[in-house]
Amino acid sequence: MPVRHALVVDDSKSARLMLRKMLQGLGVDVDVAESGEEALNYLRNRRTDAVFLDHIMPGIDGLSTLRSLKADSATAALPVAMYTSRDDAEYRDEALAAGAIGVLTKPTVPEVLKALL
């Protein structure tokens, strides 16, 4: 299924803007959320084709948000990629085990993003 709409979740305005612009450059419509709580609330009422989650955010962190999404039958099949500055094998393994489809390391480049999509 092609990704036509994505939700970018990051507490950093510059990180949200950067990923949003890259996704839009690939023809993807983008909505944004500043926290895990905001993302969960958004997804209660709206649908998207994919979610990009930062790891470290105030309140619910990215992995906890991911686990909540995967535990809910309404969002369990939603593709979620982590978008974080963490670039170690242990974190990648933890994210994949929690249900992420991959980990995009900040800052990412359009070619890597395109390959993930």
Buried (B, 14 or more C-beta within 10 A) or exposed (E): EEBEBBBBBBBBEEBBEBBBEBBEEEEBEBBBBBBBBBBBEBBEEEEBBBBBBBBEBEEBBBBBBBBBBBEEEEBEEBBBBBBBEBEEEEBBEBBEEBBBBBBBBBEBEEEEBEEBB
